[in-house]
Amino acid sequence: MTGISNRKSVYTKQRRIAELAKQMPEAGLHSLSYHMDLDWMREAYRRTPKGKAPGVDGQTDREYEENLE
């Protein structure tokens, strides 16, 4: 999948989640993990500011990148 189509795919999934949340505001969306695939994780990494403090798990952006694929 190319970078642009990858981003469109992630955006489409995000829009679908938002639509479901609007349709069922009283329902909690318990598990979104089935929407998150490697393309989703790559796009999330691309959007994350680099060189900041480690996450709550202590992992840096460089460590995350090394294990992304």
PDB file of N, CA, C and O in Angstrom:
ATOM      1  N   MET A   1       0.841  -1.172   0.000  1.00  0.00           N
ATOM      2  CA  MET A   1       0.000   0.000   0.000  1.00  0.00           C
ATOM      3  C   MET A   1       0.892   1.242   0.000  1.00  0.00           C
ATOM      4  O   MET A   1       1.847   1.313   0.773  1.00  0.00           O
ATOM      5  N   THR A   2       0.597   2.202  -0.841  1.00  0.00           N
ATOM      6  CA  THR A   2       1.409   3.412  -0.886  1.00  0.00           C
ATOM      7  C   THR A   2       1.076   4.317   0.283  1.00  0.00           C
ATOM      8  O   THR A   2       0.072   4.124   0.969  1.00  0.00           O
ATOM      9  N   GLY A   3       1.923   5.302   0.503  1.00  0.00           N
ATOM     10  CA  GLY A   3       1.719   6.230   1.609  1.00  0.00           C
ATOM     11  C   GLY A   3       0.372   6.932   1.548  1.00  0.00           C
ATOM     12  O   GLY A   3      -0.312   7.042   2.566  1.00  0.00           O
ATOM     13  N   ILE A   4      -0.025   7.413   0.359  1.00  0.00           N
ATOM     14  CA  ILE A   4      -1.286   8.149   0.218  1.00  0.00           C
ATOM     15  C   ILE A   4      -2.475   7.220   0.429  1.00  0.00           C
ATOM     16  O   ILE A   4      -3.392   7.564   1.175  1.00  0.00           O
ATOM     17  N   SER A   5      -2.484   6.057  -0.206  1.00  0.00           N
ATOM     18  CA  SER A   5      -3.618   5.149  -0.026  1.00  0.00           C
ATOM     19  C   SER A   5      -3.658   4.614   1.406  1.00  0.00           C
ATOM     20  O   SER A   5      -4.735   4.355   1.942  1.00  0.00           O
ATOM     21  N   ASN A   6      -2.495   4.451   2.020  1.00  0.00           N
ATOM     22  CA  ASN A   6      -2.408   4.045   3.422  1.00  0.00           C
ATOM     23  C   ASN A   6      -3.105   5.081   4.291  1.00  0.00           C
ATOM     24  O   ASN A   6      -3.911   4.726   5.150  1.00  0.00           O
ATOM     25  N   ARG A   7      -2.805   6.350   4.077  1.00  0.00           N
ATOM     26  CA  ARG A   7      -3.412   7.431   4.858  1.00  0.00           C
ATOM     27  C   ARG A   7      -4.914   7.489   4.639  1.00  0.00           C
ATOM     28  O   ARG A   7      -5.673   7.723   5.580  1.00  0.00           O
ATOM     29  N   LYS A   8      -5.352   7.276   3.387  1.00  0.00           N
ATOM     30  CA  LYS A   8      -6.787   7.278   3.097  1.00  0.00           C
ATOM     31  C   LYS A   8      -7.482   6.140   3.828  1.00  0.00           C
ATOM     32  O   LYS A   8      -8.573   6.316   4.370  1.00  0.00           O
ATOM     33  N   SER A   9      -6.852   4.981   3.840  1.00  0.00           N
ATOM     34  CA  SER A   9      -7.417   3.823   4.526  1.00  0.00           C
ATOM     35  C   SER A   9      -7.573   4.087   6.017  1.00  0.00           C
ATOM     36  O   SER A   9      -8.611   3.771   6.600  1.00  0.00           O
ATOM     37  N   VAL A  10      -6.556   4.658   6.631  1.00  0.00           N
ATOM     38  CA  VAL A  10      -6.603   4.979   8.059  1.00  0.00           C
ATOM     39  C   VAL A  10      -7.672   6.035   8.308  1.00  0.00           C
ATOM     40  O   VAL A  10      -8.449   5.926   9.256  1.00  0.00           O
ATOM     41  N   TYR A  11      -7.711   7.056   7.458  1.00  0.00           N
ATOM     42  CA  TYR A  11      -8.703   8.116   7.607  1.00  0.00           C
ATOM     43  C   TYR A  11     -10.119   7.539   7.482  1.00  0.00           C
ATOM     44  O   TYR A  11     -11.007   7.915   8.247  1.00  0.00           O
ATOM     45  N   THR A  12     -10.332   6.638   6.534  1.00  0.00           N
ATOM     46  CA  THR A  12     -11.639   6.000   6.356  1.00  0.00           C
ATOM     47  C   THR A  12     -12.040   5.233   7.608  1.00  0.00           C
ATOM     48  O   THR A  12     -13.192   5.307   8.036  1.00  0.00           O
ATOM     49  N   LYS A  13     -11.114   4.508   8.194  1.00  0.00           N
ATOM     50  CA  LYS A  13     -11.397   3.767   9.426  1.00  0.00           C
ATOM     51  C   LYS A  13     -11.724   4.725  10.560  1.00  0.00           C
ATOM     52  O   LYS A  13     -12.643   4.469  11.339  1.00  0.00           O
ATOM     53  N   GLN A  14     -10.986   5.822  10.664  1.00  0.00           N
ATOM     54  CA  GLN A  14     -11.243   6.800  11.724  1.00  0.00           C
ATOM     55  C   GLN A  14     -12.621   7.428  11.552  1.00  0.00           C
ATOM     56  O   GLN A  14     -13.339   7.633  12.531  1.00  0.00           O
ATOM     57  N   ARG A  15     -12.990   7.735  10.309  1.00  0.00           N
ATOM     58  CA  ARG A  15     -14.322   8.296  10.041  1.00  0.00           C
ATOM     59  C   ARG A  15     -15.415   7.313  10.430  1.00  0.00           C
ATOM     60  O   ARG A  15     -16.433   7.706  10.999  1.00  0.00           O
ATOM     61  N   ARG A  16     -15.211   6.055  10.129  1.00  0.00           N
ATOM     62  CA  ARG A  16     -16.200   5.022  10.462  1.00  0.00           C
ATOM     63  C   ARG A  16     -16.373   4.922  11.986  1.00  0.00           C
ATOM     64  O   ARG A  16     -17.500   4.824  12.472  1.00  0.00           O
ATOM     65  N   ILE A  17     -15.292   4.947  12.720  1.00  0.00           N
ATOM     66  CA  ILE A  17     -15.370   4.904  14.187  1.00  0.00           C
ATOM     67  C   ILE A  17     -16.141   6.119  14.693  1.00  0.00           C
ATOM     68  O   ILE A  17     -16.994   5.986  15.570  1.00  0.00           O
ATOM     69  N   ALA A  18     -15.850   7.306  14.148  1.00  0.00           N
ATOM     70  CA  ALA A  18     -16.549   8.522  14.562  1.00  0.00           C
ATOM     71  C   ALA A  18     -18.040   8.427  14.255  1.00  0.00           C
ATOM     72  O   ALA A  18     -18.865   8.851  15.063  1.00  0.00           O
ATOM     73  N   GLU A  19     -18.393   7.872  13.089  1.00  0.00           N
ATOM     74  CA  GLU A  19     -19.802   7.708  12.727  1.00  0.00           C
ATOM     75  C   GLU A  19     -20.511   6.780  13.710  1.00  0.00           C
ATOM     76  O   GLU A  19     -21.625   7.068  14.149  1.00  0.00           O
ATOM     77  N   LEU A  20     -19.869   5.675  14.049  1.00  0.00           N
ATOM     78  CA  LEU A  20     -20.470   4.745  15.004  1.00  0.00           C
ATOM     79  C   LEU A  20     -20.673   5.409  16.359  1.00  0.00           C
ATOM     80  O   LEU A  20     -21.704   5.208  17.000  1.00  0.00           O
ATOM     81  N   ALA A  21     -19.713   6.185  16.792  1.00  0.00           N
ATOM     82  CA  ALA A  21     -19.816   6.876  18.084  1.00  0.00           C
ATOM     83  C   ALA A  21     -20.968   7.877  18.071  1.00  0.00           C
ATOM     84  O   ALA A  21     -21.669   8.020  19.073  1.00  0.00           O
ATOM     85  N   LYS A  22     -21.173   8.569  16.955  1.00  0.00           N
ATOM     86  CA  LYS A  22     -22.277   9.526  16.851  1.00  0.00           C
ATOM     87  C   LYS A  22     -23.629   8.810  16.825  1.00  0.00           C
ATOM     88  O   LYS A  22     -24.599   9.291  17.412  1.00  0.00           O
ATOM     89  N   GLN A  23     -23.693   7.668  16.149  1.00  0.00           N
ATOM     90  CA  GLN A  23     -24.944   6.921  16.038  1.00  0.00           C
ATOM     91  C   GLN A  23     -25.356   6.301  17.362  1.00  0.00           C
ATOM     92  O   GLN A  23     -26.547   6.124  17.618  1.00  0.00           O
ATOM     93  N   MET A  24     -24.400   5.973  18.194  1.00  0.00           N
ATOM     94  CA  MET A  24     -24.680   5.289  19.457  1.00  0.00           C
ATOM     95  C   MET A  24     -23.968   6.002  20.616  1.00  0.00           C
ATOM     96  O   MET A  24     -23.082   5.418  21.240  1.00  0.00           O
ATOM     97  N   PRO A  25     -24.342   7.251  20.911  1.00  0.00           N
ATOM     98  CA  PRO A  25     -23.616   7.990  21.948  1.00  0.00           C
ATOM     99  C   PRO A  25     -23.711   7.349  23.335  1.00  0.00           C
ATOM    100  O   PRO A  25     -22.827   7.544  24.170  1.00  0.00           O
ATOM    101  N   GLU A  26     -24.768   6.594  23.580  1.00  0.00           N
ATOM    102  CA  GLU A  26     -24.924   5.960  24.889  1.00  0.00           C
ATOM    103  C   GLU A  26     -24.103   4.676  25.027  1.00  0.00           C
ATOM    104  O   GLU A  26     -23.888   4.188  26.136  1.00  0.00           O
ATOM    105  N   ALA A  27     -23.656   4.145  23.923  1.00  0.00           N
ATOM    106  CA  ALA A  27     -22.888   2.895  23.944  1.00  0.00           C
ATOM    107  C   ALA A  27     -21.394   3.207  24.014  1.00  0.00           C
ATOM    108  O   ALA A  27     -20.910   4.113  23.335  1.00  0.00           O
ATOM    109  N   GLY A  28     -20.694   2.479  24.809  1.00  0.00           N
ATOM    110  CA  GLY A  28     -19.246   2.610  24.842  1.00  0.00           C
ATOM    111  C   GLY A  28     -18.633   1.731  23.764  1.00  0.00           C
ATOM    112  O   GLY A  28     -19.063   0.594  23.569  1.00  0.00           O
ATOM    113  N   LEU A  29     -17.651   2.240  23.078  1.00  0.00           N
ATOM    114  CA  LEU A  29     -16.936   1.428  22.091  1.00  0.00           C
ATOM    115  C   LEU A  29     -15.826   0.718  22.840  1.00  0.00           C
ATOM    116  O   LEU A  29     -14.784   1.308  23.126  1.00  0.00           O
ATOM    117  N   HIS A  30     -16.047  -0.538  23.154  1.00  0.00           N
ATOM    118  CA  HIS A  30     -15.164  -1.278  24.042  1.00  0.00           C
ATOM    119  C   HIS A  30     -13.856  -1.713  23.399  1.00  0.00           C
ATOM    120  O   HIS A  30     -12.806  -1.690  24.043  1.00  0.00           O
ATOM    121  N   SER A  31     -13.913  -2.106  22.148  1.00  0.00           N
ATOM    122  CA  SER A  31     -12.695  -2.603  21.522  1.00  0.00           C
ATOM    123  C   SER A  31     -12.560  -2.045  20.112  1.00  0.00           C
ATOM    124  O   SER A  31     -13.371  -2.324  19.230  1.00  0.00           O
ATOM    125  N   LEU A  32     -11.542  -1.271  19.931  1.00  0.00           N
ATOM    126  CA  LEU A  32     -11.263  -0.725  18.604  1.00  0.00           C
ATOM    127  C   LEU A  32     -10.046  -1.398  17.978  1.00  0.00           C
ATOM    128  O   LEU A  32      -9.634  -1.047  16.872  1.00  0.00           O
ATOM    129  N   SER A  33      -9.481  -2.353  18.682  1.00  0.00           N
ATOM    130  CA  SER A  33      -8.223  -2.956  18.233  1.00  0.00           C
ATOM    131  C   SER A  33      -8.339  -3.640  16.877  1.00  0.00           C
ATOM    132  O   SER A  33      -7.350  -3.733  16.149  1.00  0.00           O
ATOM    133  N   TYR A  34      -9.529  -4.121  16.525  1.00  0.00           N
ATOM    134  CA  TYR A  34      -9.652  -4.786  15.227  1.00  0.00           C
ATOM    135  C   TYR A  34      -9.544  -3.797  14.067  1.00  0.00           C
ATOM    136  O   TYR A  34      -9.355  -4.212  12.923  1.00  0.00           O
ATOM    137  N   HIS A  35      -9.661  -2.497  14.342  1.00  0.00           N
ATOM    138  CA  HIS A  35      -9.472  -1.474  13.312  1.00  0.00           C
ATOM    139  C   HIS A  35      -7.994  -1.148  13.131  1.00  0.00           C
ATOM    140  O   HIS A  35      -7.605  -0.600  12.100  1.00  0.00           O
ATOM    141  N   MET A  36      -7.175  -1.474  14.110  1.00  0.00           N
ATOM    142  CA  MET A  36      -5.782  -1.056  14.112  1.00  0.00           C
ATOM    143  C   MET A  36      -4.886  -2.151  13.552  1.00  0.00           C
ATOM    144  O   MET A  36      -4.651  -3.178  14.189  1.00  0.00           O
ATOM    145  N   ASP A  37      -4.400  -1.907  12.358  1.00  0.00           N
ATOM    146  CA  ASP A  37      -3.493  -2.844  11.715  1.00  0.00           C
ATOM    147  C   ASP A  37      -2.137  -2.158  11.530  1.00  0.00           C
ATOM    148  O   ASP A  37      -1.924  -1.059  12.044  1.00  0.00           O
ATOM    149  N   LEU A  38      -1.238  -2.788  10.813  1.00  0.00           N
ATOM    150  CA  LEU A  38       0.093  -2.212  10.635  1.00  0.00           C
ATOM    151  C   LEU A  38       0.024  -0.861   9.927  1.00  0.00           C
ATOM    152  O   LEU A  38       0.783   0.047  10.267  1.00  0.00           O
ATOM    153  N   ASP A  39      -0.866  -0.712   8.953  1.00  0.00           N
ATOM    154  CA  ASP A  39      -1.008   0.582   8.277  1.00  0.00           C
ATOM    155  C   ASP A  39      -1.418   1.663   9.272  1.00  0.00           C
ATOM    156  O   ASP A  39      -0.912   2.784   9.226  1.00  0.00           O
ATOM    157  N   TRP A  40      -2.343   1.317  10.173  1.00  0.00           N
ATOM    158  CA  TRP A  40      -2.793   2.265  11.199  1.00  0.00           C
ATOM    159  C   TRP A  40      -1.607   2.679  12.076  1.00  0.00           C
ATOM    160  O   TRP A  40      -1.428   3.861  12.370  1.00  0.00           O
ATOM    161  N   MET A  41      -0.808   1.705  12.487  1.00  0.00           N
ATOM    162  CA  MET A  41       0.320   1.985  13.371  1.00  0.00           C
ATOM    163  C   MET A  41       1.384   2.829  12.666  1.00  0.00           C
ATOM    164  O   MET A  41       1.976   3.718  13.278  1.00  0.00           O
ATOM    165  N   ARG A  42       1.626   2.557  11.388  1.00  0.00           N
ATOM    166  CA  ARG A  42       2.587   3.374  10.629  1.00  0.00           C
ATOM    167  C   ARG A  42       2.111   4.821  10.553  1.00  0.00           C
ATOM    168  O   ARG A  42       2.889   5.754  10.756  1.00  0.00           O
ATOM    169  N   GLU A  43       0.821   4.997  10.257  1.00  0.00           N
ATOM    170  CA  GLU A  43       0.282   6.350  10.136  1.00  0.00           C
ATOM    171  C   GLU A  43       0.312   7.064  11.481  1.00  0.00           C
ATOM    172  O   GLU A  43       0.624   8.253  11.538  1.00  0.00           O
ATOM    173  N   ALA A  44      -0.002   6.371  12.549  1.00  0.00           N
ATOM    174  CA  ALA A  44       0.068   6.967  13.885  1.00  0.00           C
ATOM    175  C   ALA A  44       1.503   7.398  14.186  1.00  0.00           C
ATOM    176  O   ALA A  44       1.729   8.482  14.725  1.00  0.00           O
ATOM    177  N   TYR A  45       2.460   6.559  13.841  1.00  0.00           N
ATOM    178  CA  TYR A  45       3.867   6.911  14.057  1.00  0.00           C
ATOM    179  C   TYR A  45       4.254   8.126  13.212  1.00  0.00           C
ATOM    180  O   TYR A  45       4.949   9.022  13.692  1.00  0.00           O
ATOM    181  N   ARG A  46       3.806   8.156  11.959  1.00  0.00           N
ATOM    182  CA  ARG A  46       4.131   9.278  11.068  1.00  0.00           C
ATOM    183  C   ARG A  46       3.617  10.586  11.663  1.00  0.00           C
ATOM    184  O   ARG A  46       4.282  11.616  11.551  1.00  0.00           O
ATOM    185  N   ARG A  47       2.448  10.559  12.292  1.00  0.00           N
ATOM    186  CA  ARG A  47       1.827  11.774  12.837  1.00  0.00           C
ATOM    187  C   ARG A  47       2.400  12.187  14.198  1.00  0.00           C
ATOM    188  O   ARG A  47       2.185  13.319  14.632  1.00  0.00           O
ATOM    189  N   THR A  48       3.104  11.314  14.858  1.00  0.00           N
ATOM    190  CA  THR A  48       3.608  11.596  16.197  1.00  0.00           C
ATOM    191  C   THR A  48       4.843  12.493  16.134  1.00  0.00           C
ATOM    192  O   THR A  48       5.772  12.217  15.374  1.00  0.00           O
ATOM    193  N   PRO A  49       4.860  13.572  16.933  1.00  0.00           N
ATOM    194  CA  PRO A  49       6.062  14.416  16.971  1.00  0.00           C
ATOM    195  C   PRO A  49       7.266  13.595  17.448  1.00  0.00           C
ATOM    196  O   PRO A  49       7.153  12.814  18.393  1.00  0.00           O
ATOM    197  N   LYS A  50       8.383  13.772  16.811  1.00  0.00           N
ATOM    198  CA  LYS A  50       9.580  12.994  17.130  1.00  0.00           C
ATOM    199  C   LYS A  50      10.481  13.773  18.085  1.00  0.00           C
ATOM    200  O   LYS A  50      10.437  15.002  18.140  1.00  0.00           O
ATOM    201  N   GLY A  51      11.302  13.029  18.841  1.00  0.00           N
ATOM    202  CA  GLY A  51      12.292  13.635  19.710  1.00  0.00           C
ATOM    203  C   GLY A  51      11.738  14.149  21.026  1.00  0.00           C
ATOM    204  O   GLY A  51      12.401  14.924  21.716  1.00  0.00           O
ATOM    205  N   LYS A  52      10.544  13.734  21.379  1.00  0.00           N
ATOM    206  CA  LYS A  52       9.925  14.181  22.633  1.00  0.00           C
ATOM    207  C   LYS A  52      10.252  13.175  23.734  1.00  0.00           C
ATOM    208  O   LYS A  52      11.017  12.234  23.523  1.00  0.00           O
ATOM    209  N   ALA A  53       9.668  13.382  24.899  1.00  0.00           N
ATOM    210  CA  ALA A  53       9.884  12.493  26.043  1.00  0.00           C
ATOM    211  C   ALA A  53       9.336  11.100  25.731  1.00  0.00           C
ATOM    212  O   ALA A  53       8.404  10.966  24.938  1.00  0.00           O
ATOM    213  N   PRO A  54       9.907  10.064  26.350  1.00  0.00           N
ATOM    214  CA  PRO A  54       9.387   8.706  26.163  1.00  0.00           C
ATOM    215  C   PRO A  54       7.931   8.598  26.616  1.00  0.00           C
ATOM    216  O   PRO A  54       7.449   9.420  27.395  1.00  0.00           O
ATOM    217  N   GLY A  55       7.247   7.583  26.122  1.00  0.00           N
ATOM    218  CA  GLY A  55       5.868   7.350  26.517  1.00  0.00           C
ATOM    219  C   GLY A  55       5.776   6.818  27.936  1.00  0.00           C
ATOM    220  O   GLY A  55       6.789   6.642  28.612  1.00  0.00           O
ATOM    221  N   VAL A  56       4.546   6.562  28.384  1.00  0.00           N
ATOM    222  CA  VAL A  56       4.343   6.068  29.751  1.00  0.00           C
ATOM    223  C   VAL A  56       5.031   4.722  29.964  1.00  0.00           C
ATOM    224  O   VAL A  56       5.335   4.346  31.096  1.00  0.00           O
ATOM    225  N   ASP A  57       5.273   4.002  28.875  1.00  0.00           N
ATOM    226  CA  ASP A  57       5.962   2.716  28.976  1.00  0.00           C
ATOM    227  C   ASP A  57       7.483   2.864  28.932  1.00  0.00           C
ATOM    228  O   ASP A  57       8.215   1.877  29.003  1.00  0.00           O
ATOM    229  N   GLY A  58       7.954   4.127  28.814  1.00  0.00           N
ATOM    230  CA  GLY A  58       9.392   4.373  28.784  1.00  0.00           C
ATOM    231  C   GLY A  58      10.012   4.223  27.406  1.00  0.00           C
ATOM    232  O   GLY A  58      11.219   4.409  27.253  1.00  0.00           O
ATOM    233  N   GLN A  59       9.214   3.891  26.403  1.00  0.00           N
ATOM    234  CA  GLN A  59       9.739   3.659  25.061  1.00  0.00           C
ATOM    235  C   GLN A  59       9.889   4.982  24.315  1.00  0.00           C
ATOM    236  O   GLN A  59       8.983   5.816  24.326  1.00  0.00           O
ATOM    237  N   THR A  60      11.033   5.166  23.669  1.00  0.00           N
ATOM    238  CA  THR A  60      11.275   6.370  22.875  1.00  0.00           C
ATOM    239  C   THR A  60      10.721   6.174  21.467  1.00  0.00           C
ATOM    240  O   THR A  60      10.388   5.059  21.066  1.00  0.00           O
ATOM    241  N   ASP A  61      10.629   7.271  20.728  1.00  0.00           N
ATOM    242  CA  ASP A  61      10.151   7.172  19.351  1.00  0.00           C
ATOM    243  C   ASP A  61      11.096   6.324  18.496  1.00  0.00           C
ATOM    244  O   ASP A  61      10.644   5.600  17.608  1.00  0.00           O
ATOM    245  N   ARG A  62      12.382   6.408  18.754  1.00  0.00           N
ATOM    246  CA  ARG A  62      13.343   5.590  17.983  1.00  0.00           C
ATOM    247  C   ARG A  62      13.186   4.097  18.274  1.00  0.00           C
ATOM    248  O   ARG A  62      13.253   3.272  17.363  1.00  0.00           O
ATOM    249  N   GLU A  63      12.978   3.760  19.534  1.00  0.00           N
ATOM    250  CA  GLU A  63      12.767   2.350  19.894  1.00  0.00           C
ATOM    251  C   GLU A  63      11.485   1.828  19.248  1.00  0.00           C
ATOM    252  O   GLU A  63      11.439   0.698  18.762  1.00  0.00           O
ATOM    253  N   TYR A  64      10.457   2.656  19.250  1.00  0.00           N
ATOM    254  CA  TYR A  64       9.188   2.259  18.633  1.00  0.00           C
ATOM    255  C   TYR A  64       9.388   2.013  17.136  1.00  0.00           C
ATOM    256  O   TYR A  64       8.918   1.013  16.594  1.00  0.00           O
ATOM    257  N   GLU A  65      10.084   2.927  16.483  1.00  0.00           N
ATOM    258  CA  GLU A  65      10.334   2.797  15.039  1.00  0.00           C
ATOM    259  C   GLU A  65      11.094   1.507  14.713  1.00  0.00           C
ATOM    260  O   GLU A  65      10.788   0.836  13.727  1.00  0.00           O
ATOM    261  N   GLU A  66      12.079   1.164  15.539  1.00  0.00           N
ATOM    262  CA  GLU A  66      12.883  -0.038  15.302  1.00  0.00           C
ATOM    263  C   GLU A  66      12.022  -1.296  15.303  1.00  0.00           C
ATOM    264  O   GLU A  66      12.313  -2.253  14.585  1.00  0.00           O
ATOM    265  N   ASN A  67      10.965  -1.293  16.106  1.00  0.00           N
ATOM    266  CA  ASN A  67      10.128  -2.492  16.228  1.00  0.00           C
ATOM    267  C   ASN A  67       8.798  -2.396  15.496  1.00  0.00           C
ATOM    268  O   ASN A  67       7.970  -3.300  15.608  1.00  0.00           O
ATOM    269  N   LEU A  68       8.578  -1.323  14.752  1.00  0.00           N
ATOM    270  CA  LEU A  68       7.297  -1.103  14.089  1.00  0.00           C
ATOM    271  C   LEU A  68       7.005  -2.174  13.045  1.00  0.00           C
ATOM    272  O   LEU A  68       5.906  -2.726  13.016  1.00  0.00           O
ATOM    273  N   GLU A  69       7.956  -2.465  12.208  1.00  0.00           N
ATOM    274  CA  GLU A  69       7.708  -3.440  11.155  1.00  0.00           C
ATOM    275  C   GLU A  69       7.658  -4.842  11.721  1.00  0.00           C
ATOM    276  O   GLU A  69       7.457  -5.802  10.977  1.00  0.00           O
TER     277      GLU A  69
END
